[in-house]
């Protein structure tokens, strides 16, 4: 009986060890699987947080780039306004010079007219010839100034297009960075 009890105890012990080993291995597997799922969840959460932080950083960079671009465009606008103002002042100065020249010439013509009234017709003929010559000179000067105005207008458009193109290139370069 003792041998049977020992065999029985050994058999029960083996069955219990086998059952205990399988139960423990299942419990460990379940524990590991749950921990792996939690680790994946934490990993995903960390990735999501990193992505959100990167998106926030990108938004801030975009906003700063937009502010910088606006500042640059405002600076370019100010430059154009300053150039336009300077050109306007130059044209006004030229207009004043022409008006002064015209007044001076008008005064000269009036003085000459008074003098020539006393003289005879030959001098009147010379005066009319001189007046015609001056008129031609003024027309030639006016043509020159019209040509100058056309050139200045072309330069103004050319510079405007050039600055616009440069602004576009700067913007494009900034976006490509």
C-alpha positions in Angstrom: 0.0 0.0 0.0 2.7 2.3 0.7 4.1 1.8 -2.8 0.7 2.4 -4.2 0.4 5.6 -2.1 3.7 6.7 -3.3 2.9 6.0 -6.9 -0.4 7.6 -6.5 1.2 10.6 -4.8 3.8 10.8 -7.6 1.1 10.5 -10.3 -1.0 13.2 -8.6 2.1 15.3 -8.2 3.0 15.0 -12.0 -0.6 15.8 -12.9 -0.6 18.8 -10.7 2.7 20.0 -12.0 1.5 19.6 -15.6 -1.8 21.4 -14.9 0.0 24.0 -12.8 2.6 24.5 -15.5 0.0 24.9 -18.2 -2.1 27.2 -16.1 0.9 29.3 -15.1 2.1 29.5 -18.8 -1.4 30.6 -19.9 -1.5 33.2 -17.1 2.0 34.4 -18.1 1.0 34.5 -21.8 -2.2 36.5 -21.0 -0.2 38.9 -18.8 2.5 39.3 -21.5 -0.2 39.8 -24.2 -2.0 42.5 -22.1 1.3 44.2 -21.4 2.3 44.1 -25.0 -1.1 45.7 -25.9 -0.6 48.4 -23.3 2.9 49.0 -24.6 1.5 49.4 -28.1 -1.1 51.7 -26.8 1.5 53.8 -25.0 3.7 53.7 -28.1 0.8 54.9 -30.3 -0.1 57.6 -27.7 3.5 58.8 -27.7 3.5 58.9 -31.5 0.2 60.8 -31.6 1.6 63.3 -29.1 4.7 63.7 -31.2 2.7 64.2 -34.4 0.5 66.8 -32.6 3.6 68.6 -31.4 5.1 68.6 -34.9 1.8 69.9 -36.4 1.8 72.6 -33.8 5.4 73.5 -34.6 4.6 73.5 -38.3 1.6 75.8 -37.7 3.9 78.2 -35.8 6.5 78.1 -38.6 3.8 78.8 -41.2 2.5 81.7 -39.2 5.9 83.1 -38.7 6.6 82.7 -42.4 3.4 84.4 -43.2 4.2 87.3 -40.9 7.7 87.6 -42.5 6.2 87.6 -46.0 3.7 90.3 -45.0 6.5 92.4 -43.6 8.5 92.0 -46.7 5.5 92.9 -48.9 4.9 95.9 -46.8 8.5 96.9 -47.1 8.3 96.5 -50.9 5.1 98.6 -50.9 6.9 101.3 -48.9 9.8 101.3 -51.3 7.4 101.6 -54.3 5.6 104.4 -52.5 8.8 106.2 -51.8 10.0 105.8 -55.4 6.6 107.0 -56.7 6.8 110.0 -54.3 10.3 110.8 -55.4 9.4 110.5 -59.1 6.3 112.7 -58.5 8.5 115.3 -56.8 10.9 115.2 -59.7 8.1 115.7 -62.2 6.7 118.5 -60.2 10.1 120.2 -60.1 10.4 119.8 -63.9 6.9 121.2 -64.2 7.9 124.2 -62.1 11.0 124.7 -64.1 9.0 124.7 -67.3 6.5 127.1 -65.8 9.3 129.4 -64.7 10.9 129.1 -68.2 7.6 129.8 -69.8 7.0 132.8 -67.6 10.4 134.2 -68.3 10.0 133.6 -72.0 6.6 135.2 -71.9 8.1 138.3 -70.2 10.8 138.4 -72.8 8.4 138.2 -75.6 6.2 140.9 -74.2 9.3 143.2 -73.7 10.4 142.4 -77.2 6.9 143.1 -78.6 6.9 146.5 -77.0 10.3 147.3 -78.5 9.4 146.0 -81.9 6.2 148.0 -82.1 8.3 151.1 -82.4 10.4 149.6 -85.2 9.2 149.1 -88.7 7.8 146.0 -90.5 11.1 144.4 -91.3 11.8 143.9 -87.6 8.2 142.6 -87.2 9.0 140.0 -89.8 12.2 139.0 -88.1 10.3 138.8 -84.8 7.7 136.5 -86.3 10.5 134.3 -87.7 12.2 134.2 -84.3 8.8 133.3 -82.7 8.4 130.5 -85.2 11.9 129.2 -84.4 11.2 129.3 -80.7 7.9 127.4 -81.3 9.8 124.7 -83.1 12.3 124.5 -80.3 9.5 124.2 -77.7 7.9 121.5 -79.8 11.2 119.7 -80.2 11.7 120.0 -76.4 8.2 118.8 -75.8 8.8 115.8 -78.0 12.0 115.1 -76.1 10.2 115.3 -72.8 7.4 113.1 -74.1 10.1 110.6 -75.1 11.6 111.0 -71.7 8.3 110.4 -70.0 7.7 107.3 -72.1 11.2 106.0 -71.0 10.5 106.8 -67.4 7.1 105.1 -67.6 8.8 102.0 -69.2 11.4 102.0 -66.4 8.7 102.3 -63.8 6.8 99.4 -65.2 10.0 97.4 -65.7 11.1 98.0 -62.1 7.6 97.1 -60.8 7.6 93.9 -62.7 11.1 93.1 -61.6 10.3 93.7 -57.9 7.2 91.6 -58.3 9.2 88.8 -59.9 11.8 89.1 -57.1 9.1 89.0 -54.4 7.6 85.9 -56.2 11.1 84.2 -56.2 11.7 85.1 -52.6 8.2 83.7 -51.7 8.9 80.6 -53.8 12.3 80.0 -52.2 10.8 80.4 -48.7 8.1 77.9 -49.4 10.6 75.4 -50.9 12.7 75.5 -47.8 
